């Protein structure tokens, strides 16, 4: 979508997004204070007319923009809506539904494979602060589950020594951004720790599929951490009209496999990213844009 057209949609979303005053207050409170779970779920929101789930990107057509305006209004309350060139061709509102060509890929368009716990774009210097998921249609068998593990719950299970280790031990975070496809595990020389920020209330970055340890000890520690994270997950089974807001710096999330029938009734999700630091990124990069290519350093 051209910048001018998107700005018009964003402006309309702010004024007529559909959220109630109470829901807006919930979002702002979550932004300012967070919660131990690391996520907020708003249920049964009005999303307008939803056509049959498409089978491919080429078939995607959705004349009613009610859900987009709702999603963007929520995103704007949390920060600036942003996108990435490798995510749906740079679209800020991403649409995800089962695609046969992505059957077993580790992408949001897959369906019969599990997406392991991860933080979104953990390798990227412009990492989103929030991830928003809006359910347009639940899978008919209600099999799809989003799992969320909060940093607060993870830290409760870790020893003080383990916390110190993850605050100081660097891992090589690989990029999945390639010229032709995702999930290529590209070494971009991105060395960073799992825990960062305030040692008493650290943020977390975590994506085992795209992390390389520098020692056996570090690898074993990473495997223990993954086990702890799965032990503390909270499952969320999203239904039509549910909006899930995930704090991407204080959680890791995953998704279960589910069945797809390709009959127009399959699961359909929309997603946006929000950042609280767009002006800082503009200053550092010397370019004003909501859409980012791969950025390794700032």
C-alpha positions as CSV (number, residue, x, y, z in Angstrom):
1,X,0.0,0.0,0.0
2,X,1.5,3.4,-0.9
3,X,2.5,5.7,2.0
4,X,-0.2,8.3,1.4
5,X,-2.9,5.7,1.2
6,X,-1.7,4.0,4.4
7,X,-1.5,7.3,6.2
8,X,-5.2,8.0,5.2
9,X,-6.2,4.6,6.5
10,X,-4.2,5.1,9.8
11,X,-5.8,8.5,10.3
12,X,-9.3,7.0,9.8
13,X,-8.4,4.2,12.1
14,X,-7.5,6.6,14.9
15,X,-10.8,8.4,14.6
16,X,-13.1,5.5,13.8
17,X,-11.3,2.3,14.8
18,X,-14.1,0.8,16.8
19,X,-12.5,0.3,20.2
20,X,-14.5,1.4,23.2
21,X,-13.1,3.8,25.8
22,X,-12.7,0.9,28.2
23,X,-10.7,-1.1,25.7
24,X,-8.5,1.8,24.8
25,X,-7.8,2.3,28.6
26,X,-6.9,-1.4,28.8
27,X,-4.4,-1.0,26.0
28,X,-2.8,2.1,27.5
29,X,-2.6,0.5,30.9
30,X,-0.9,-2.5,29.4
31,X,1.6,-0.3,27.6
32,X,2.4,1.8,30.7
33,X,2.4,-1.0,33.3
34,X,2.5,-4.3,31.6
35,X,1.4,-7.4,33.5
36,X,3.0,-10.7,34.7
37,X,1.6,-12.6,31.7
38,X,3.2,-10.3,29.1
39,X,0.0,-10.2,27.0
40,X,-3.5,-8.7,26.8
41,X,-6.5,-10.4,25.3
42,X,-9.5,-8.4,24.1
43,X,-12.4,-10.7,23.1
44,X,-15.3,-10.6,20.7
45,X,-14.5,-7.3,19.0
46,X,-16.5,-6.1,15.9
47,X,-14.4,-6.9,12.8
48,X,-17.0,-6.3,10.0
49,X,-17.6,-8.6,7.0
50,X,-15.0,-11.3,6.5
51,X,-15.1,-13.0,3.1
52,X,-14.1,-16.7,2.7
53,X,-10.5,-17.4,3.6
54,X,-8.3,-17.2,0.5
55,X,-6.1,-20.0,-0.6
56,X,-3.2,-17.8,-1.7
57,X,-2.0,-14.2,-1.6
58,X,-3.1,-13.7,-5.2
59,X,-6.7,-14.6,-4.1
60,X,-6.7,-12.1,-1.1
61,X,-9.6,-9.6,-1.4
62,X,-11.2,-7.9,1.5
63,X,-13.4,-4.9,0.7
64,X,-14.5,-4.2,4.3
65,X,-11.6,-2.5,6.2
66,X,-13.3,-2.7,9.6
67,X,-10.8,-5.2,11.0
68,X,-7.8,-3.2,9.6
69,X,-9.0,0.0,11.2
70,X,-9.6,-1.8,14.5
71,X,-6.1,-3.4,14.4
72,X,-4.4,-0.1,13.5
73,X,-6.2,1.9,16.2
74,X,-4.9,-0.6,18.8
75,X,-1.4,-0.5,17.3
76,X,-1.3,3.3,17.4
77,X,-2.2,3.3,21.0
78,X,0.8,1.2,21.8
79,X,3.3,3.0,19.5
80,X,4.1,3.5,15.8
81,X,2.9,0.9,13.3
82,X,5.8,-0.5,11.4
83,X,6.6,-3.3,8.9
84,X,9.5,-5.2,7.4
85,X,10.3,-5.8,3.8
86,X,10.4,-9.6,4.3
87,X,7.1,-9.7,6.0
88,X,4.3,-9.9,3.4
89,X,6.3,-7.7,1.0
90,X,6.5,-4.8,3.4
91,X,2.8,-4.6,4.3
92,X,2.1,-3.1,7.7
93,X,-1.1,-5.2,8.1
94,X,-0.1,-8.8,7.5
95,X,-2.7,-11.4,6.6
96,X,-2.0,-15.1,7.5
97,X,-3.9,-18.1,6.4
98,X,-2.9,-21.7,5.5
99,X,-1.1,-22.0,2.2
100,X,-0.3,-25.5,0.8
101,X,3.1,-24.3,-0.4
102,X,4.0,-23.4,3.2
103,X,2.7,-26.6,4.7
104,X,5.7,-27.5,6.8
105,X,7.6,-24.2,6.8
106,X,8.4,-22.4,10.0
107,X,6.2,-19.4,9.0
108,X,2.9,-18.0,10.0
109,X,1.4,-19.3,6.7
110,X,2.0,-22.9,7.8
111,X,-0.6,-25.1,9.5
112,X,0.6,-28.6,10.1
113,X,3.8,-27.8,11.9
114,X,4.5,-26.2,15.3
115,X,6.1,-22.8,15.5
116,X,8.5,-23.0,18.4
117,X,8.8,-20.4,21.1
118,X,10.5,-17.2,19.9
119,X,10.6,-13.5,20.2
120,X,9.7,-11.7,16.9
121,X,12.8,-10.6,14.9
122,X,15.2,-11.2,17.7
123,X,18.1,-10.7,15.3
124,X,16.9,-7.3,14.0
125,X,18.2,-4.0,15.4
126,X,14.7,-2.6,14.9
127,X,12.9,-5.2,17.0
128,X,9.1,-4.6,17.5
129,X,8.0,-3.7,21.0
130,X,4.6,-5.2,20.5
131,X,3.0,-7.9,18.3
132,X,-0.8,-7.7,17.7
133,X,-2.8,-10.6,16.4
134,X,-6.5,-10.2,15.3
135,X,-8.5,-13.4,14.6
136,X,-10.8,-13.0,11.6
137,X,-11.7,-16.7,11.6
138,X,-10.9,-19.5,13.9
139,X,-9.9,-22.9,12.4
140,X,-13.0,-25.0,12.3
141,X,-11.7,-27.7,14.7
142,X,-10.4,-25.0,17.1
143,X,-7.0,-26.8,17.2
144,X,-4.8,-23.7,16.8
145,X,-3.3,-22.5,20.1
146,X,-1.0,-19.6,20.7
147,X,1.4,-20.2,23.5
148,X,3.0,-17.3,25.5
149,X,5.8,-17.6,28.0
150,X,6.5,-14.4,29.9
151,X,10.0,-13.3,31.1
152,X,8.6,-12.8,34.6
153,X,7.4,-16.4,34.8
154,X,10.6,-17.7,33.2
155,X,12.8,-15.7,35.7
156,X,10.9,-17.2,38.6
157,X,12.2,-20.6,37.5
158,X,15.8,-19.6,36.9
159,X,18.6,-19.5,39.5
160,X,20.5,-16.3,40.2
161,X,23.5,-17.9,38.5
162,X,21.5,-18.7,35.4
163,X,20.2,-15.1,35.2
164,X,23.7,-13.8,35.4
165,X,24.8,-16.2,32.7
166,X,22.1,-15.1,30.3
167,X,22.8,-11.4,31.0
168,X,26.4,-11.8,30.1
169,X,26.8,-14.7,27.6
170,X,26.5,-13.7,23.9
171,X,24.9,-16.0,21.4
172,X,25.1,-15.6,17.6
173,X,21.5,-14.6,16.5
174,X,21.1,-15.7,12.8
175,X,18.9,-13.8,10.4
176,X,16.0,-15.5,8.5
177,X,15.9,-12.6,6.0
178,X,17.1,-13.8,2.7
179,X,16.8,-12.4,-0.8
180,X,14.3,-15.0,-2.0
181,X,12.8,-16.7,1.1
182,X,12.7,-16.8,4.9
183,X,14.2,-19.2,7.4
184,X,17.6,-19.4,5.7
185,X,19.7,-19.0,8.9
186,X,22.0,-16.3,7.6
187,X,25.0,-15.3,9.8
188,X,25.0,-11.5,10.1
189,X,27.5,-11.4,12.9
190,X,24.9,-10.5,15.5
191,X,26.2,-11.3,18.9
192,X,23.9,-10.5,21.8
193,X,22.7,-11.8,25.1
194,X,19.4,-13.5,25.9
195,X,18.6,-11.2,28.8
196,X,19.2,-7.4,28.5
197,X,18.2,-4.1,30.0
198,X,17.6,-3.7,33.7
199,X,19.1,-6.8,35.5
200,X,16.3,-6.6,38.1
201,X,13.6,-6.7,35.4
202,X,15.3,-7.8,32.1
203,X,13.9,-8.0,28.7
204,X,14.3,-11.3,26.8
205,X,15.2,-12.2,23.2
206,X,14.9,-15.8,22.4
207,X,14.7,-17.9,19.1
208,X,16.5,-21.2,19.5
209,X,16.1,-22.2,15.8
210,X,18.2,-19.1,14.9
211,X,20.7,-19.0,17.8
212,X,24.2,-20.4,17.9
213,X,25.9,-21.1,21.2
214,X,29.7,-20.6,21.5
215,X,30.2,-23.5,24.0
216,X,28.6,-26.7,25.2
217,X,27.7,-24.9,28.4
218,X,25.9,-22.2,26.5
219,X,24.1,-24.8,24.4
220,X,23.0,-26.8,27.4
221,X,21.9,-23.6,29.1
222,X,19.8,-22.6,26.1
223,X,18.1,-26.0,26.1
224,X,17.3,-25.7,29.8
225,X,15.9,-22.2,29.1
226,X,13.7,-23.6,26.3
227,X,12.4,-26.2,28.7
228,X,11.6,-23.7,31.4
229,X,9.8,-21.4,28.9
230,X,7.6,-24.3,27.7
231,X,6.9,-25.2,31.3
232,X,5.4,-21.7,32.0
233,X,3.5,-21.1,28.8
234,X,0.0,-19.8,28.9
235,X,-2.2,-21.2,26.1
236,X,-4.6,-18.9,24.2
237,X,-7.1,-20.3,21.8
238,X,-8.3,-17.3,19.7
239,X,-11.8,-17.0,18.3
240,X,-13.3,-14.7,15.7
241,X,-13.0,-11.1,16.9
242,X,-10.3,-11.7,19.5
243,X,-7.3,-9.3,19.7
244,X,-4.1,-10.6,21.3
245,X,-1.5,-8.0,22.2
246,X,2.0,-9.5,23.1
247,X,4.8,-7.6,24.7
248,X,7.6,-8.8,22.4
249,X,10.4,-7.7,24.7
250,X,9.0,-9.6,27.7
251,X,7.7,-12.8,26.2
252,X,8.3,-15.6,23.7
253,X,5.4,-17.0,21.8
254,X,4.6,-20.1,19.7
255,X,1.8,-21.7,17.8
256,X,0.5,-25.3,17.6
257,X,-0.2,-27.1,14.3
258,X,-3.8,-27.2,13.1
259,X,-5.9,-28.7,10.3
260,X,-6.5,-26.8,7.0
261,X,-9.2,-27.8,4.5
262,X,-8.8,-25.1,1.9
263,X,-12.5,-24.6,1.6
264,X,-12.8,-20.9,2.5
265,X,-13.4,-21.7,6.2
266,X,-9.8,-22.0,7.3
267,X,-8.1,-19.9,10.0
268,X,-7.4,-16.3,9.1
269,X,-5.3,-13.9,11.2
270,X,-4.1,-10.4,10.8
271,X,-1.0,-9.0,12.4
272,X,0.7,-5.7,13.1
273,X,3.9,-4.6,14.8
274,X,4.3,-1.5,17.0
275,X,7.5,0.3,18.1
276,X,7.9,3.0,20.7
277,X,11.1,4.3,19.2
278,X,10.5,5.3,15.6
279,X,12.1,8.7,15.9
280,X,15.2,7.2,17.5
281,X,15.5,4.8,14.6
282,X,15.0,7.6,12.1
283,X,17.7,9.6,13.8
284,X,20.2,6.6,13.8
285,X,19.4,5.5,10.2
286,X,19.0,8.9,8.6
287,X,15.9,7.8,6.9
288,X,12.2,8.3,7.8
289,X,10.1,5.2,7.0
290,X,7.7,2.7,8.6
291,X,9.1,-0.1,6.5
292,X,12.5,-1.6,7.4
293,X,15.0,-3.6,5.5
294,X,17.5,-5.7,7.5
295,X,19.2,-3.5,10.1
296,X,22.0,-5.2,12.0
297,X,23.4,-2.2,14.0
298,X,22.2,1.2,15.0
